[in-house]
Amino acid sequence: MRVNVVYASREPNRAAVILEALQAAGMSVTVAQRAKEVNGLLAHRGCDLLLVGQKLVDEDGVEFVRALRTKGPAKQMPIIALVEHADQPAAAASSGQHAYALFGRGGPAPAAAPAPSAKDRVSLRLAFFQAGADECLSLNWDTAECLARIKAVLRRTQSSAPEEIIKMGEIELNLTSYTLHVSGKRVPLTSKELDLLYVFLSSSNRVLSRPYLIERVWGYNYFGSPRTVDVHVRRLREKLGKAARHITTIPCVGYKLVPPGAEMRR
């Protein structure tokens, strides 16, 4: 199954290399800068892995992880923190605050800040672990090592997951192997076509607008034409054959997947 990753950070560009490596490994990455955005994503579409930076626009990263672990679907979801370089000063010794509470603040640095001790440098990582993070990576670590650690967390959290299959009429989508069978015959689809079909199957009998489909399949950061949805729906219909009759066009709005027999109950 294609792994859906959400990265929550005030400055997502700092982790651009890691995010590109995840995408190159076949994972889908969505970026959110506010806790409110992340909560919305988790409520409406969920994700397989949450990456959290030191700071979000509206909340501290550590506190955000702690809040997620106390309520909602994120209790069991794998969460990995991404922190700044290990040699970044944590805080002024005289502040009396935890080091993680000062990371990422935009204020001027003290004129004579003491050199960070080893204890200061690990305090933020420790805070994330104590808040409930499964792993904590540093942005100055080797990208290959970060990717390996992320995959290790996914293996630990997903290895025992049962096979998940969505069926509707002659359509059978296996979310574990991310494969499609129509009337028992394997139908090859691209990753975007599979994602699109999953959204349709999980939202049957619901009108889905083009902007909504863009958000669900391509992510918040997609700036292309909404008409790309039409292109992918056309290709998906061609591959579904007779089963394409379930995907209906709603003029001026988008599309709707109608399960077998649903049209009889109107």
Backbone as CSV, one residue per row, in Angstrom:
resi,resn,N_x,N_y,N_z,CA_x,CA_y,CA_z,C_x,C_y,C_z
1,MET,0.837,-1.193,0.000,0.000,0.000,0.000,0.874,1.246,0.000
2,ARG,0.466,2.242,-0.749,1.207,3.496,-0.798,1.125,4.183,0.558
3,VAL,2.278,4.580,1.078,2.346,5.205,2.403,2.060,6.693,2.276
4,ASN,1.070,7.170,3.026,0.715,8.584,3.034,1.356,9.257,4.243
5,VAL,2.212,10.236,3.966,2.961,10.936,5.012,2.484,12.378,5.095
6,VAL,2.313,12.871,6.309,2.021,14.283,6.536,3.178,14.883,7.316
7,TYR,3.710,16.005,6.817,4.791,16.698,7.518,4.266,18.018,8.047
8,ALA,4.309,18.192,9.359,3.795,19.391,10.013,4.961,20.226,10.531
9,SER,5.131,21.420,9.962,6.233,22.273,10.380,5.999,23.701,9.924
10,ARG,6.477,24.644,10.701,6.390,26.051,10.318,7.276,26.357,9.121
11,GLU,8.393,25.642,9.015,9.348,25.861,7.929,9.632,24.539,7.223
12,PRO,8.706,24.066,6.395,8.865,22.747,5.768,10.066,22.652,4.829
13,ASN,10.520,23.786,4.289,11.649,23.738,3.360,12.928,23.235,4.015
14,ARG,13.006,23.336,5.327,14.206,22.859,6.023,14.386,21.350,5.873
15,ALA,13.278,20.646,5.652,13.350,19.192,5.516,13.149,18.758,4.073
16,ALA,13.386,19.658,3.120,13.109,19.375,1.714,13.840,18.127,1.214
17,VAL,15.087,17.936,1.631,15.866,16.791,1.145,15.251,15.483,1.624
18,ILE,14.836,15.437,2.887,14.227,14.225,3.433,12.879,13.957,2.763
19,LEU,12.101,15.008,2.569,10.784,14.831,1.933,10.931,14.332,0.501
20,GLU,11.927,14.848,-0.216,12.171,14.377,-1.580,12.586,12.914,-1.578
21,ALA,13.365,12.508,-0.573,13.783,11.108,-0.479,12.584,10.204,-0.217
22,LEU,11.644,10.675,0.596,10.432,9.895,0.861,9.603,9.729,-0.413
23,GLN,9.478,10.807,-1.180,8.727,10.736,-2.426,9.412,9.823,-3.434
24,ALA,10.740,9.879,-3.476,11.489,9.008,-4.381,11.324,7.539,-3.993
25,ALA,11.038,7.291,-2.698,10.831,5.925,-2.220,9.393,5.465,-2.430
26,GLY,8.582,6.299,-3.105,7.215,5.903,-3.426,6.165,6.331,-2.423
27,MET,6.535,7.187,-1.476,5.573,7.655,-0.482,4.932,8.961,-0.942
28,SER,3.708,9.185,-0.511,2.978,10.415,-0.811,3.141,11.367,0.368
29,VAL,3.592,12.589,0.107,3.892,13.548,1.175,2.989,14.771,1.062
30,THR,2.321,15.104,2.147,1.514,16.312,2.240,2.095,17.194,3.336
31,VAL,2.225,18.484,3.061,2.820,19.423,4.016,1.740,20.298,4.626
32,ALA,1.798,20.481,5.929,0.884,21.370,6.646,1.714,22.200,7.621
33,GLN,1.385,23.476,7.747,2.158,24.352,8.618,1.459,24.683,9.929
34,ARG,0.195,24.342,10.034,-0.576,24.648,11.234,-1.168,23.377,11.840
35,ALA,-1.271,23.368,13.154,-1.867,22.231,13.846,-3.299,22.017,13.394
36,LYS,-4.002,23.110,13.125,-5.390,23.010,12.672,-5.483,22.253,11.348
37,GLU,-4.534,22.509,10.442,-4.535,21.808,9.162,-4.306,20.313,9.366
38,VAL,-3.347,19.983,10.233,-3.037,18.576,10.480,-4.235,17.855,11.077
39,ASN,-4.877,18.472,12.044,-6.051,17.857,12.665,-7.150,17.622,11.635
40,GLY,-7.301,18.555,10.694,-8.286,18.382,9.635,-7.939,17.214,8.729
41,LEU,-6.664,17.090,8.377,-6.237,15.979,7.537,-6.469,14.645,8.226
42,LEU,-6.117,14.564,9.507,-6.273,13.314,10.241,-7.748,12.941,10.386
43,ALA,-8.606,13.950,10.520,-10.028,13.684,10.707,-10.707,13.222,9.421
44,HIS,-10.259,13.749,8.279,-10.964,13.485,7.025,-10.300,12.440,6.137
45,ARG,-8.994,12.284,6.243,-8.354,11.308,5.354,-7.346,10.435,6.075
46,GLY,-6.878,10.866,7.247,-5.903,10.074,7.966,-4.542,10.060,7.281
47,CYS,-3.581,9.402,7.872,-2.268,9.233,7.245,-1.581,8.041,7.900
48,ASP,-0.548,7.535,7.241,0.177,6.383,7.752,1.345,6.776,8.628
49,LEU,1.832,7.999,8.453,2.986,8.471,9.223,2.924,9.982,9.336
50,LEU,3.152,10.482,10.548,3.176,11.921,10.789,4.579,12.355,11.166
51,LEU,5.131,13.297,10.409,6.410,13.916,10.735,6.118,15.286,11.339
52,VAL,6.777,15.605,12.443,6.507,16.861,13.143,7.817,17.622,13.357
53,GLY,7.826,18.890,12.953,8.978,19.740,13.167,8.976,20.351,14.555
54,GLN,10.015,21.129,14.844,10.122,21.734,16.168,8.997,22.714,16.445
55,LYS,8.600,23.441,15.417,7.566,24.455,15.582,6.565,24.379,14.439
56,LEU,5.289,24.550,14.771,4.268,24.807,13.777,3.920,26.288,13.877
57,VAL,3.174,26.812,12.927,2.829,28.235,12.963,2.048,28.580,14.219
58,ASP,1.170,27.671,14.637,0.285,27.977,15.762,0.521,27.137,17.002
59,GLU,1.582,26.310,17.012,1.796,25.479,18.192,3.221,24.959,18.239
60,ASP,3.683,24.698,19.436,4.993,24.083,19.629,4.929,22.613,19.242
61,GLY,5.965,22.116,18.583,5.961,20.748,18.095,5.797,19.705,19.184
62,VAL,6.517,19.869,20.281,6.444,18.900,21.377,5.034,18.864,21.963
63,GLU,4.474,20.045,22.207,3.123,20.101,22.775,2.090,19.537,21.809
64,PHE,2.320,19.709,20.520,1.401,19.177,19.522,1.406,17.654,19.557
65,VAL,2.589,17.050,19.627,2.689,15.594,19.716,2.015,15.092,20.986
66,ARG,2.250,15.791,22.096,1.638,15.379,23.365,0.115,15.416,23.275
67,ALA,-0.421,16.457,22.632,-1.873,16.568,22.494,-2.432,15.463,21.608
68,LEU,-1.718,15.133,20.513,-2.182,14.079,19.613,-2.241,12.726,20.309
69,ARG,-1.291,12.479,21.192,-1.234,11.185,21.864,-2.325,11.016,22.931
70,THR,-2.965,12.092,23.304,-3.971,11.998,24.351,-5.387,11.842,23.823
71,LYS,-5.587,12.027,22.510,-6.941,11.960,21.981,-6.919,11.643,20.492
72,GLY,-8.061,11.171,19.997,-8.243,11.000,18.566,-7.505,9.815,17.977
73,PRO,-7.525,9.726,16.626,-6.946,8.583,15.921,-5.430,8.535,15.966
74,ALA,-4.782,9.609,16.408,-3.319,9.646,16.410,-2.707,8.917,17.595
75,LYS,-3.541,8.346,18.465,-3.004,7.642,19.622,-2.048,6.531,19.219
76,GLN,-2.383,5.804,18.151,-1.570,4.669,17.715,-0.789,4.947,16.439
77,MET,-0.953,6.130,15.868,-0.285,6.441,14.605,1.203,6.694,14.828
78,PRO,2.077,6.190,13.962,3.505,6.467,14.111,3.812,7.948,13.912
79,ILE,4.571,8.514,14.845,4.950,9.922,14.790,6.469,10.025,14.906
80,ILE,7.074,10.764,13.982,8.521,10.978,13.991,8.784,12.472,14.030
81,ALA,9.626,12.894,14.956,9.993,14.304,15.070,11.238,14.586,14.238
82,LEU,11.272,15.766,13.613,12.444,16.228,12.873,12.936,17.502,13.551
83,VAL,14.130,17.442,14.131,14.656,18.588,14.868,15.805,19.226,14.109
84,GLU,16.192,20.403,14.560,17.278,21.128,13.906,18.606,20.428,14.123
85,HIS,19.649,21.003,13.550,20.976,20.422,13.644,21.371,20.209,15.090
86,ALA,22.048,19.136,15.352,22.407,18.783,16.718,23.324,19.804,17.365
87,ASP,24.055,20.588,16.534,24.982,21.551,17.118,24.360,22.930,17.271
88,GLN,23.005,23.048,17.092,22.353,24.339,17.260,22.208,24.642,18.742
89,PRO,22.511,25.881,19.203,22.338,26.215,20.609,20.886,26.002,21.027
90,ALA,20.707,25.385,22.187,19.357,25.078,22.641,18.705,26.265,23.324
91,ALA,19.392,26.895,24.291,18.792,28.013,25.005,19.842,28.656,25.888
92,ALA,19.572,29.850,26.334,20.456,30.512,27.286,20.330,29.814,28.623
93,ALA,21.458,29.623,29.292,21.456,28.889,30.543,20.646,29.590,31.617
94,SER,20.522,30.898,31.518,19.842,31.647,32.561,18.347,31.774,32.338
95,SER,17.797,31.193,31.253,16.393,31.398,30.928,15.469,30.689,31.899
96,GLY,15.919,29.561,32.458,15.078,28.819,33.372,14.005,28.005,32.680
97,GLN,14.035,27.915,31.326,13.045,27.165,30.581,13.691,25.942,29.966
98,HIS,12.836,24.975,29.598,13.363,23.809,28.885,13.897,24.253,27.532
99,ALA,14.920,23.553,27.065,15.521,23.938,25.787,14.512,23.876,24.657
100,TYR,13.651,22.861,24.638,12.740,22.710,23.509,11.753,23.847,23.436
101,ALA,11.490,24.552,24.524,10.514,25.638,24.506,11.040,26.868,23.780
102,LEU,12.357,26.938,23.532,12.927,28.102,22.887,13.371,27.842,21.464
103,PHE,13.336,26.600,21.026,13.788,26.305,19.669,12.905,26.994,18.664
104,GLY,13.519,27.581,17.653,12.783,28.155,16.539,12.216,29.523,16.816
105,ARG,12.403,30.123,18.015,11.891,31.453,18.279,12.598,32.468,17.395
106,GLY,11.880,33.470,16.983,12.440,34.424,16.046,13.174,35.573,16.708
107,GLY,13.211,35.639,18.022,13.844,36.751,18.715,15.345,36.716,18.609
108,PRO,16.020,37.834,18.915,17.479,37.898,18.835,18.131,37.011,19.876
109,ALA,19.270,36.468,19.526,19.996,35.593,20.438,20.709,36.437,21.492
110,PRO,20.904,35.891,22.709,21.648,36.622,23.733,23.032,36.973,23.237
111,ALA,23.539,38.071,23.725,24.820,38.573,23.241,25.953,37.614,23.543
112,ALA,25.891,36.944,24.675,26.989,36.065,25.050,26.428,34.722,25.486
113,ALA,25.745,34.063,24.573,25.142,32.779,24.908,26.217,31.737,25.134
114,PRO,26.124,30.980,26.191,27.127,29.954,26.455,27.056,28.830,25.444
115,ALA,28.161,28.153,25.220,28.189,27.029,24.290,27.281,25.930,24.809
116,PRO,26.468,25.326,23.939,25.535,24.291,24.398,26.255,23.041,24.868
117,SER,25.796,22.491,25.937,26.378,21.261,26.447,25.729,20.082,25.746
118,ALA,26.286,18.874,25.937,25.691,17.681,25.347,24.284,17.464,25.872
119,LYS,24.059,17.818,27.147,22.730,17.671,27.730,21.723,18.577,27.033
120,ASP,22.137,19.831,26.738,21.255,20.765,26.033,20.894,20.250,24.650
121,ARG,21.882,19.672,23.965,21.672,19.272,22.579,20.686,18.110,22.449
122,VAL,20.571,17.283,23.472,19.664,16.151,23.377,18.338,16.417,24.074
123,SER,18.212,17.551,24.760,17.001,17.775,25.546,15.756,17.857,24.676
124,LEU,15.849,18.445,23.488,14.698,18.549,22.610,14.268,17.171,22.134
125,ARG,15.222,16.338,21.744,14.895,14.983,21.311,14.234,14.209,22.448
126,LEU,14.772,14.365,23.657,14.190,13.678,24.811,12.758,14.156,25.054
127,ALA,12.532,15.457,24.895,11.186,16.004,25.097,10.200,15.405,24.106
128,PHE,10.620,15.242,22.855,9.738,14.637,21.859,9.422,13.182,22.213
129,PHE,10.447,12.442,22.655,10.205,11.054,23.044,9.239,10.980,24.224
130,GLN,9.439,11.848,25.191,8.561,11.848,26.358,7.133,12.242,25.988
131,ALA,6.982,13.046,24.934,5.645,13.455,24.496,4.927,12.348,23.734
132,GLY,5.681,11.338,23.266,5.051,10.219,22.580,5.559,9.930,21.186
133,ALA,6.605,10.619,20.733,7.159,10.353,19.406,7.808,8.971,19.369
134,ASP,7.682,8.286,18.236,8.296,6.968,18.066,9.767,7.061,17.686
135,GLU,10.147,8.171,17.097,11.537,8.378,16.669,11.777,9.873,16.595
136,CYS,13.017,10.277,16.714,13.376,11.689,16.595,14.653,11.780,15.771
137,LEU,14.561,12.428,14.610,15.673,12.543,13.683,16.179,13.973,13.638
138,SER,17.449,14.106,13.321,18.045,15.429,13.192,18.234,15.755,11.715
139,LEU,17.942,16.991,11.343,18.003,17.398,9.942,19.427,17.388,9.383
140,ASN,20.433,17.337,10.263,21.796,17.296,9.749,22.353,15.878,9.682
141,TRP,21.499,14.883,9.931,21.930,13.506,9.761,21.914,13.134,8.290
142,ASP,22.615,12.054,7.973,22.648,11.559,6.606,21.226,11.197,6.149
143,THR,20.859,11.631,4.951,19.497,11.405,4.447,19.174,9.921,4.344
144,ALA,20.146,9.127,3.914,19.910,7.690,3.785,19.610,7.060,5.145
145,GLU,20.305,7.532,6.174,20.044,7.001,7.518,18.653,7.406,7.997
146,CYS,18.270,8.665,7.742,16.935,9.122,8.133,15.863,8.289,7.455
147,LEU,16.053,8.024,6.159,15.075,7.234,5.413,14.999,5.814,5.971
148,ALA,16.141,5.248,6.319,16.158,3.897,6.875,15.454,3.845,8.223
149,ARG,15.657,4.870,9.037,14.996,4.912,10.347,13.483,5.077,10.197
150,ILE,13.070,5.886,9.233,11.643,6.072,8.984,11.012,4.752,8.541
151,LYS,11.672,4.043,7.639,11.147,2.755,7.183,11.096,1.745,8.321
152,ALA,12.066,1.822,9.232,12.070,0.905,10.371,10.864,1.155,11.269
153,VAL,10.521,2.424,11.477,9.340,2.751,12.280,8.080,2.224,11.600
154,LEU,7.998,2.390,10.279,6.831,1.894,9.543,6.722,0.376,9.637
155,ARG,7.845,-0.319,9.579,7.812,-1.780,9.692,7.305,-2.200,11.061
156,ARG,7.756,-1.510,12.082,7.338,-1.865,13.441,5.845,-1.636,13.650
157,THR,5.316,-0.595,13.037,3.927,-0.220,13.287,2.951,-0.844,12.312
158,GLN,3.421,-1.327,11.168,2.517,-1.848,10.151,2.656,-3.339,9.900
159,SER,3.696,-3.957,10.454,3.965,-5.361,10.122,2.825,-6.286,10.527
160,SER,2.121,-5.936,11.605,1.058,-6.820,12.069,-0.325,-6.410,11.580
161,ALA,-0.372,-5.393,10.718,-1.667,-4.914,10.235,-2.309,-5.945,9.314
162,PRO,-3.598,-6.235,9.494,-4.269,-7.206,8.625,-4.457,-6.646,7.223
163,GLU,-4.630,-7.546,6.267,-4.859,-7.124,4.893,-6.185,-6.387,4.797
164,GLU,-6.164,-5.237,4.148,-7.360,-4.407,4.040,-7.814,-4.359,2.586
165,ILE,-9.064,-4.730,2.351,-9.620,-4.775,0.996,-10.951,-4.029,0.967
166,ILE,-11.102,-3.179,-0.039,-12.371,-2.482,-0.262,-13.025,-3.103,-1.494
167,LYS,-14.282,-3.564,-1.336,-15.012,-4.162,-2.446,-16.272,-3.367,-2.739
168,MET,-16.556,-3.222,-4.016,-17.797,-2.608,-4.458,-18.158,-3.199,-5.811
169,GLY,-19.211,-4.019,-5.822,-19.567,-4.684,-7.066,-18.423,-5.550,-7.550
170,GLU,-18.030,-5.354,-8.799,-16.942,-6.140,-9.370,-15.566,-5.540,-9.094
171,ILE,-15.539,-4.406,-8.391,-14.284,-3.727,-8.087,-13.742,-4.208,-6.741
172,GLU,-12.456,-4.564,-6.705,-11.806,-5.001,-5.472,-10.440,-4.325,-5.367
173,LEU,-10.317,-3.397,-4.423,-9.065,-2.667,-4.229,-8.388,-3.165,-2.961
174,ASN,-7.193,-3.722,-3.116,-6.409,-4.220,-1.988,-5.482,-3.112,-1.510
175,LEU,-5.742,-2.593,-0.305,-4.956,-1.486,0.217,-3.629,-1.939,0.811
176,THR,-3.491,-3.242,1.032,-2.229,-3.750,1.561,-1.196,-3.878,0.451
177,SER,-1.598,-4.487,-0.656,-0.688,-4.633,-1.801,-0.839,-3.505,-2.807
178,TYR,-1.851,-2.652,-2.576,-2.153,-1.530,-3.462,-2.347,-2.005,-4.898
179,THR,-3.238,-2.984,-5.045,-3.542,-3.550,-6.357,-5.057,-3.538,-6.579
180,LEU,-5.452,-3.553,-7.841,-6.867,-3.523,-8.204,-7.224,-4.744,-9.034
181,HIS,-8.373,-5.352,-8.714,-8.943,-6.422,-9.528,-10.372,-6.032,-9.892
182,VAL,-10.721,-6.195,-11.145,-12.079,-5.943,-11.622,-12.609,-7.243,-12.208
183,SER,-13.687,-7.754,-11.622,-14.253,-9.046,-12.025,-13.205,-10.151,-11.961
184,GLY,-12.335,-10.065,-10.948,-11.306,-11.080,-10.737,-10.056,-10.911,-11.573
185,LYS,-10.019,-9.928,-12.455,-8.865,-9.716,-13.326,-8.033,-8.538,-12.832
186,ARG,-6.725,-8.732,-12.753,-5.823,-7.674,-12.297,-5.808,-6.530,-13.301
187,VAL,-5.993,-5.305,-12.818,-5.985,-4.119,-13.665,-4.870,-3.200,-13.183
188,PRO,-3.839,-2.964,-14.003,-2.741,-2.093,-13.576,-3.148,-0.620,-13.606
189,LEU,-2.882,0.085,-12.511,-3.155,1.510,-12.431,-1.907,2.235,-11.957
190,THR,-1.816,3.520,-12.295,-0.739,4.351,-11.749,-1.068,4.669,-10.295
191,SER,-0.089,5.182,-9.560,-0.310,5.486,-8.147,-1.409,6.525,-7.964
192,LYS,-1.443,7.536,-8.827,-2.479,8.569,-8.717,-3.859,8.001,-9.046
193,GLU,-3.927,7.110,-10.017,-5.211,6.485,-10.348,-5.703,5.613,-9.197
194,LEU,-4.788,4.914,-8.536,-5.154,4.110,-7.374,-5.630,4.993,-6.227
195,ASP,-4.904,6.089,-6.002,-5.315,7.026,-4.950,-6.700,7.591,-5.245
196,LEU,-6.928,7.928,-6.507,-8.215,8.493,-6.907,-9.341,7.473,-6.706
197,LEU,-9.097,6.247,-7.090,-10.109,5.206,-6.920,-10.390,4.972,-5.438
198,TYR,-9.359,5.002,-4.626,-9.558,4.830,-3.178,-10.468,5.916,-2.608
199,VAL,-10.255,7.163,-3.037,-11.096,8.266,-2.559,-12.540,8.034,-2.978
200,PHE,-12.750,7.606,-4.220,-14.109,7.319,-4.685,-14.755,6.213,-3.850
201,LEU,-14.033,5.113,-3.656,-14.596,3.973,-2.933,-14.880,4.295,-1.475
202,SER,-14.045,5.122,-0.871,-14.237,5.461,0.541,-15.240,6.590,0.733
203,SER,-15.727,7.168,-0.366,-16.711,8.263,-0.276,-17.860,8.013,-1.243
204,SER,-18.312,6.767,-1.306,-19.369,6.425,-2.266,-20.659,7.182,-1.963
205,ASN,-21.402,7.460,-3.029,-22.672,8.197,-2.951,-22.500,9.623,-2.439
206,ARG,-21.303,10.144,-2.564,-21.029,11.507,-2.125,-20.458,12.297,-3.303
207,VAL,-20.978,13.486,-3.522,-20.462,14.329,-4.600,-19.103,14.884,-4.188
208,LEU,-18.100,14.647,-5.023,-16.732,15.071,-4.732,-16.327,16.135,-5.748
209,SER,-16.045,17.321,-5.257,-15.661,18.411,-6.145,-14.225,18.224,-6.626
210,ARG,-13.876,18.906,-7.695,-12.507,18.828,-8.202,-11.491,19.343,-7.179
211,PRO,-11.743,20.485,-6.533,-10.780,20.947,-5.502,-10.602,19.931,-4.376
212,TYR,-11.682,19.262,-3.977,-11.571,18.251,-2.916,-10.710,17.086,-3.377
213,LEU,-10.910,16.631,-4.596,-10.115,15.522,-5.124,-8.649,15.918,-5.260
214,ILE,-8.409,17.167,-5.668,-7.027,17.660,-5.745,-6.368,17.576,-4.379
215,GLU,-7.084,18.029,-3.346,-6.538,18.027,-1.997,-6.255,16.617,-1.507
216,ARG,-7.188,15.690,-1.777,-7.034,14.326,-1.290,-5.956,13.548,-2.029
217,VAL,-5.849,13.735,-3.346,-4.937,12.909,-4.144,-3.591,13.586,-4.375
218,TRP,-3.612,14.894,-4.651,-2.369,15.595,-4.978,-1.810,16.407,-3.815
219,GLY,-2.616,16.689,-2.808,-2.134,17.390,-1.620,-2.341,18.889,-1.679
220,TYR,-2.166,19.504,-0.516,-2.382,20.940,-0.387,-1.431,21.758,-1.259
221,ASN,-0.258,21.216,-1.550,0.772,22.002,-2.222,0.697,21.924,-3.744
222,TYR,-0.362,21.333,-4.277,-0.492,21.224,-5.731,-1.063,22.528,-6.288
223,PHE,-0.371,23.083,-7.287,-0.787,24.359,-7.857,-1.139,24.253,-9.343
224,GLY,-1.323,23.027,-9.840,-1.677,22.839,-11.236,-3.157,23.065,-11.482
225,SER,-3.591,22.773,-12.673,-4.985,22.980,-13.058,-5.884,21.901,-12.463
226,PRO,-7.067,22.281,-11.962,-8.029,21.278,-11.469,-8.456,20.299,-12.558
227,ARG,-8.263,20.685,-13.824,-8.652,19.812,-14.929,-7.804,18.545,-14.992
228,THR,-6.705,18.520,-14.251,-5.917,17.282,-14.212,-6.749,16.153,-13.624
229,VAL,-7.740,16.507,-12.769,-8.659,15.498,-12.225,-9.431,14.835,-13.358
230,ASP,-9.918,15.653,-14.301,-10.692,15.108,-15.415,-9.862,14.133,-16.244
231,VAL,-8.602,14.481,-16.451,-7.718,13.612,-17.228,-7.549,12.261,-16.535
232,HIS,-7.313,12.291,-15.220,-7.108,11.044,-14.487,-8.396,10.232,-14.371
233,VAL,-9.526,10.910,-14.213,-10.794,10.183,-14.157,-11.071,9.504,-15.495
234,ARG,-10.776,10.183,-16.586,-10.983,9.581,-17.908,-10.133,8.323,-18.080
235,ARG,-8.862,8.427,-17.676,-7.982,7.259,-17.793,-8.440,6.131,-16.868
236,LEU,-8.902,6.494,-15.666,-9.388,5.484,-14.730,-10.613,4.773,-15.292
237,ARG,-11.514,5.526,-15.876,-12.709,4.922,-16.481,-12.342,3.960,-17.597
238,GLU,-11.375,4.354,-18.406,-10.962,3.489,-19.519,-10.450,2.146,-18.999
239,LYS,-9.714,2.180,-17.901,-9.138,0.949,-17.360,-10.160,0.113,-16.596
240,LEU,-11.172,0.759,-16.032,-12.198,0.021,-15.293,-13.150,-0.722,-16.215
241,GLY,-13.211,-0.331,-17.467,-14.112,-0.999,-18.407,-15.570,-0.796,-18.028
242,LYS,-16.352,-1.888,-17.962,-17.764,-1.789,-17.638,-18.006,-1.239,-16.235
243,ALA,-17.059,-1.450,-15.337,-17.204,-0.955,-13.961,-17.142,0.564,-13.887
244,ALA,-16.726,1.202,-14.977,-16.640,2.668,-14.997,-18.016,3.310,-14.895
245,ARG,-19.072,2.527,-15.120,-20.425,3.089,-15.050,-20.757,3.603,-13.646
246,HIS,-20.023,3.127,-12.647,-20.301,3.563,-11.271,-19.823,4.990,-11.008
247,ILE,-18.892,5.494,-11.805,-18.373,6.854,-11.615,-19.161,7.791,-12.511
248,THR,-19.956,8.613,-11.917,-20.810,9.534,-12.679,-20.281,10.959,-12.576
249,THR,-20.490,11.725,-13.634,-20.072,13.123,-13.659,-21.200,14.013,-13.139
250,ILE,-20.856,14.921,-12.233,-21.803,15.909,-11.726,-21.449,17.234,-12.396
251,PRO,-22.239,17.688,-13.343,-21.900,18.890,-14.118,-21.567,20.091,-13.235
252,CYS,-20.485,20.784,-13.616,-20.025,22.013,-12.954,-19.516,21.794,-11.533
253,VAL,-19.471,20.539,-11.074,-19.026,20.284,-9.701,-17.862,19.306,-9.665
254,GLY,-18.116,18.068,-10.055,-17.070,17.053,-9.968,-17.611,15.687,-10.318
255,TYR,-17.446,14.730,-9.386,-17.814,13.348,-9.673,-18.451,12.692,-8.452
256,LYS,-19.087,11.557,-8.712,-19.744,10.804,-7.649,-19.685,9.332,-8.000
257,LEU,-19.307,8.510,-7.043,-19.303,7.070,-7.255,-20.603,6.503,-6.689
258,VAL,-21.370,5.863,-7.548,-22.676,5.321,-7.162,-22.562,3.807,-7.059
259,PRO,-22.720,3.231,-5.862,-22.623,1.774,-5.696,-23.744,1.056,-6.435
260,PRO,-23.581,-0.235,-6.714,-24.633,-0.999,-7.403,-25.934,-0.971,-6.604
261,GLY,-27.041,-0.651,-7.279,-28.341,-0.618,-6.642,-28.709,0.692,-5.999
262,ALA,-27.698,1.596,-5.801,-27.987,2.861,-5.122,-28.909,3.736,-5.955
263,GLU,-28.757,3.648,-7.294,-29.597,4.475,-8.147,-31.063,4.046,-8.074
264,MET,-31.302,2.809,-7.586,-32.685,2.304,-7.484,-33.403,2.901,-6.274
265,ARG,-32.621,3.440,-5.308,-33.223,3.925,-4.070,-33.471,5.420,-4.080
266,ARG,-33.317,6.081,-5.224,-33.509,7.511,-5.301,-34.995,7.857,-5.176
